[in-house]
Each structure stands twice: as C-alpha cells, then as structure tokens.
Amino acid sequence: MNTDIDRLVASIAPDPGPGMTPGARELLQEITKASAIEHAPTQEALHVRRRAWDRVFSSRSRTPTKPVRRWRLLAPLAVVTVLLSWVLPEGLGLGPLPASAALDIKREGVYYVVTVKDLFAAPQRYQTELEGRGLKIAINVVPVGPSLEGHILIGSNDIKPLEQTGPCHRWYGCDIGMKVPVGYKGKADIWLGRRAIRGEKYQLMTPIFAPGEPLHCVGFINERVLDVRRMLDERGVNEIRVTAYEKPSPIPDWWYVLDGVSTRAGGALLLVGPAPRPVPPDLSQTCPGHAPTR
C-alpha cells in the first residue's frame, strides 16, 4: 500500500516514480498545478517532504494517539516559536496585534514568538515582517483537507516543529508551531496547512481514509470502482478521477479500487486495477474501536 500511495502523491516531488503511465502522470500534475505554491520548494525541502510522507505511510500500525514525530526526521537544532492563531488564537498572552500585520512577532528571551494573524496574506508580507527581525524564512500558507489543517512542513533540517502537549488524534501530529533561534542565519521555506475554501484544490494530497477525510472508517479497498463511486457520492464527493498502472480508456467500472487520495473538498483520485490487492491493508488500524464499514 505504501507504494500505491507514493504513486498517488508523487506529484509533490520532482520524480513521479517508476511505473506511472504518461496519462497518470499528467493527471497527478493537473491536480496540483492550479494552485501552485508561490515559492517553489527547494530540492532539500522536497526531500524532507518525501521523507515525511514515507514515515507517515510506513507507520500505519500506529494508533492516532501516537502521532508521527517529525522532529526525529528533521535534525533538531535551534529555536523560534511560531504559533498559528487558528490553533492558539490567544496564545501565551501575546497582547493586541497591529491592524496591518500579517504576523505577530514577539521576542521572549533567546526566542521569537511569531503568530500567524492573516492566513490569506501574500507570502511577501510574511517574509518582509520576518526579515525585519533578521529571519530569512518564507512562510507559504497552502490549502489542505481537514486531516492536514494546521500541519506544518519545514524545508530545512535546522528547524523543527513544535507540537501541543497531551493527546493527539492526528496521524501527522498536532502542530502548534516551529522553533528557530533569534540568531538564526539560515534560509528556510515553511508550508502551513489551512482549510481549503470552496473550489480550491489541495496542495498536499491526503489519504482518503485519513481521519477527517471522506472514507475514514470505510472499507473501500478491493471494492469495485462503481461501488466506491457510490460510497463517495453518498458522502458528497462527486468529482472523482481514476488512474491505473496500465490505463485503458475508459477504465471499466468493474475494476478494483486499490487506494485513493483526497484532492479537494468534494474531489478524489482513485488508484484502480483489474485485480484486487492480494493482501488488502487493515484499515481498522486507522479506526480504533471498530472495524471499517461500507
């Protein structure tokens, strides 16, 4: 299953991986090109992102209360705390914000505390305000699905995310910010996930069975394409595309669904094939307490 998801999300990295047909590759590129990130990820950032995905999908046996610890992937050094206002709107008693600021930046000891005030500000506004503190950090707020809302991707091994204390019920961890020292002289690209507005395509595709996504706790793998289309339609997903390793035209409805990702609110991309998976994954691991339903 890891390989299948890697193929589906391959458009977030330069190399789509072996085995993809040209048509499938074009489809994956089309899904993400409409809302391209203004600051293109560096090669280092893309490798960090791919490693993060690999870690997520190699840890399917984890329960949601044991989130992926990205700071084990990103070498922990240094420290600036960036708290997202939609996670901690009154965080740490930072006081009133200037009306025109996209960020609230406060120094606390050897750290800065930076709160994102305007999730829809132009990236240049974030960069300008950070440069005023000597920080060469580019913040890019990107539309994502419910399971990635508040998620942070860091394009540098010198910065690590900061997670909330206590229980966390998300696969990817419960981010509240990231850490960098006041004297940080490096450069970094940061991606913050915000809930997509109507019509926006996700810039980070998410497994369709992840918590908060349409087929969470639904047994859909190895079901027929026609049946999975019906499941999705019942849940308000009506923009459904399919791709395959070897893709006929059209893809028959009697083929089997092998995996899938959410691409936007009401949109999904399914990986299908003429035969079911020999050993289907145990999706009950993503749904503690009860088995997936149809």
C-alpha positions in Angstrom: 0.0 0.0 0.0 2.9 2.3 0.6 3.9 2.1 -3.0 0.4 2.9 -4.2 0.1 6.0 -2.0 3.6 7.0 -3.2 2.4 6.9 -6.8 -0.7 8.9 -5.9 1.2 11.6 -4.1 4.1 11.6 -6.5 3.2 15.0 -7.9 4.5 16.7 -4.8 8.1 15.6 -5.7 10.0 16.1 -8.9 10.3 12.4 -9.7 6.9 10.7 -10.1 8.5 7.3 -9.6 8.6 4.3 -11.9 5.6 2.5 -13.2 3.3 5.6 -13.9 1.8 5.9 -17.3 2.1 9.3 -19.0 -1.6 9.7 -18.6 -1.5 9.1 -14.9 1.5 11.4 -14.5 -0.4 14.2 -16.4 -3.5 13.6 -14.2 -1.4 13.9 -11.0 0.3 17.1 -12.2 -3.1 18.6 -13.2 -4.4 18.1 -9.7 -1.8 20.3 -8.1 -0.8 22.8 -10.8 -3.9 25.1 -10.5 -2.8 26.4 -7.1 1.0 26.2 -7.3 2.9 27.4 -4.3 4.3 30.8 -5.0 7.7 30.0 -3.6 8.8 26.8 -5.3 10.2 24.2 -2.8 13.9 23.7 -2.8 15.3 20.3 -3.5 16.1 19.9 0.2 12.5 20.8 1.1 11.2 18.2 -1.4 13.4 15.5 0.1 12.3 16.4 3.6 8.7 16.3 2.4 9.1 12.9 0.7 10.7 11.5 3.9 7.8 12.8 5.9 5.3 11.0 3.6 7.4 7.8 3.7 7.5 8.0 7.5 3.7 8.5 7.7 2.9 5.6 5.4 5.4 3.3 7.0 3.7 3.8 10.4 0.2 2.6 9.6 0.3 0.4 12.6 0.4 3.4 14.9 -2.7 4.5 16.6 -3.8 8.1 16.3 -2.7 8.8 19.8 0.9 8.1 18.7 1.4 10.7 16.0 4.4 10.7 13.6 7.2 12.6 15.3 8.7 14.7 12.5 11.4 16.1 14.7 13.0 12.7 14.5 13.2 13.2 10.8 14.3 16.8 10.9 17.6 17.1 12.8 16.7 19.1 15.9 18.8 22.3 16.3 17.8 25.7 17.4 14.6 27.5 18.4 11.8 30.4 17.3 8.3 29.5 18.2 5.7 30.2 15.6 2.2 29.7 16.9 -0.7 29.5 14.5 -3.6 31.8 15.5 -6.2 29.3 14.4 -4.7 26.8 16.8 -3.9 29.1 19.7 -5.7 32.4 19.0 -4.9 33.9 22.3 -1.6 32.1 22.6 0.7 32.8 25.5 -0.8 36.2 26.3 0.9 38.0 23.5 -1.4 41.0 23.6 -3.0 43.0 20.8 -1.8 42.8 17.2 -1.1 45.7 14.9 -4.0 46.1 12.5 -1.8 45.9 9.4 0.4 43.0 10.5 0.2 39.6 8.9 2.3 38.2 11.7 2.7 39.0 15.4 6.3 38.7 16.3 7.5 38.9 19.9 10.8 38.2 21.5 10.9 36.1 24.6 14.4 35.6 25.9 16.5 34.0 23.2 13.5 33.1 21.1 10.9 34.9 18.9 7.3 34.0 19.2 5.6 34.5 15.9 1.8 34.1 15.4 0.2 34.0 12.0 -2.6 36.6 12.0 -3.7 36.6 8.4 -3.8 33.2 6.8 -4.6 34.7 3.4 -1.8 37.3 3.3 0.6 37.4 0.4 3.7 35.4 1.2 5.8 38.5 0.7 4.1 40.1 3.7 5.2 37.3 5.9 8.7 37.4 4.5 9.0 41.2 4.9 7.9 41.1 8.6 10.3 38.2 9.3 13.2 39.9 7.6 12.6 42.9 9.9 13.8 40.5 12.7 16.7 39.2 10.6 15.0 35.9 9.8 15.2 34.7 6.2 12.1 32.4 6.4 9.5 32.2 3.7 6.1 31.2 5.0 3.6 29.7 2.5 0.1 29.0 3.7 -1.5 26.4 1.4 -5.0 24.9 1.2 -5.3 21.4 2.6 -8.0 18.9 3.6 -9.3 18.5 7.2 -6.7 15.9 8.2 -3.8 18.3 7.4 -5.3 21.5 8.7 -2.7 23.2 11.0 0.0 20.8 9.7 3.5 22.3 9.1 6.1 21.1 6.6 9.6 22.5 7.1 12.1 22.7 4.3 15.1 22.7 6.5 16.8 20.4 8.9 17.7 23.3 11.1 14.1 24.0 12.2 11.8 21.6 13.9 8.0 21.7 14.5 6.6 22.3 17.9 3.7 20.1 18.9 1.0 20.5 21.5 1.2 18.6 24.7 -1.3 15.9 25.7 -3.2 13.5 23.5 -3.1 14.0 19.7 -5.6 12.2 17.4 -3.9 13.1 14.1 -1.6 10.8 12.1 0.8 13.7 11.3 1.0 15.1 14.8 -0.7 18.2 16.3 1.5 21.1 15.3 1.3 24.5 17.1 4.4 26.0 15.6 8.1 25.6 14.8 11.4 26.6 16.5 14.4 28.7 15.4 16.9 30.7 17.4 16.9 34.5 17.5 20.3 34.5 15.8 19.3 32.0 13.1 21.1 33.0 9.9 20.0 30.2 7.6 17.2 30.3 5.0 14.1 28.1 5.2 10.8 27.5 3.4 7.8 26.7 5.6 4.4 25.4 4.5 1.4 25.8 6.8 -1.8 24.0 6.1 -5.1 25.9 6.2 -8.5 24.6 5.5 -9.3 25.0 1.8 -12.1 27.3 0.8 -14.8 26.2 -1.6 -13.3 25.3 -5.0 -9.6 25.2 -4.0 -7.5 22.2 -4.9 -5.4 20.8 -2.1 -1.7 21.4 -2.4 -0.9 18.4 -0.2 -2.9 15.4 -1.1 -4.1 13.2 1.8 -5.1 9.5 2.0 -8.8 9.4 1.5 -9.2 7.2 4.6 -7.3 9.5 7.0 -9.2 11.0 9.9 -11.4 13.8 8.7 -11.4 12.6 5.1 -14.4 11.1 3.2 -13.7 7.4 3.5 -12.3 7.4 7.1 -13.5 4.2 8.8 -14.9 2.9 5.5 -13.8 -0.4 3.9 -13.3 0.6 0.3 -10.1 -1.1 -0.8 -10.7 -4.1 -3.2 -14.2 -2.9 -3.8 -15.4 -2.2 -7.4 -14.9 1.2 -8.9 -18.7 1.6 -9.3 -19.3 0.8 -5.7 -16.6 3.2 -4.4 -18.0 5.9 -6.6 -21.4 5.3 -4.9 -19.7 5.5 -1.4 -18.1 8.8 -2.3 -21.2 10.2 -3.8 -23.1 9.4 -0.6 -20.5 11.5 1.2 -20.7 14.5 -1.0 -17.7 13.6 -3.2 -18.8 13.9 -6.8 -15.5 14.9 -8.6 -13.9 11.5 -8.9 -11.0 10.6 -11.1 -9.3 7.3 -11.5 -5.8 6.3 -12.6 -4.1 2.9 -13.1 -0.6 1.5 -13.7 -1.7 0.4 -17.1 -4.6 2.7 -18.1 -7.2 1.7 -20.7 -9.7 4.2 -21.9 -12.2 4.2 -20.4 -11.4 2.4 -17.1 -14.1 -0.2 -16.5 -16.4 0.2 -13.5 -15.8 -3.4 -12.6 -12.1 -2.8 -11.8 -11.0 -2.8 -8.2 -10.0 0.3 -6.1 -6.6 -0.2 -4.7 -6.1 3.2 -2.9 -7.1 6.8 -3.0 -6.4 10.4 -2.0 -8.5 13.5 -1.4 -7.7 16.2 -3.9 -10.2 18.9 -2.9 -13.4 19.3 -0.9 -15.7 17.0 -3.0 -12.9 15.6 -5.0 -10.9 12.3 -5.0 -8.4 10.4 -7.1 -8.6 6.6 -7.0 -5.9 4.1 -7.9 -7.5 1.1 -9.6 -6.6 -2.1 -11.2 -8.1 -5.2 -12.9 -7.4 -7.4 -9.9 -7.8 -6.9 -6.2 -4.9 -6.5 -3.8 -3.7 -10.0 -2.8 -3.4 -8.9 0.8 -5.6 -5.8 1.5 -4.4 -3.5 4.2 -6.1 -3.5 7.6 -7.8 -0.1 7.7 -9.2 -0.9 11.1 -5.8 0.4 12.4 -7.0 3.9 11.3 -10.3 3.5 13.0 -9.7 2.3 16.6 -12.5 0.7 18.4 -14.5 -0.7 15.5 -14.0 -2.2 12.1 -14.4 -0.1 8.9 -17.9 0.0 7.4 -19.2 0.3 3.9 
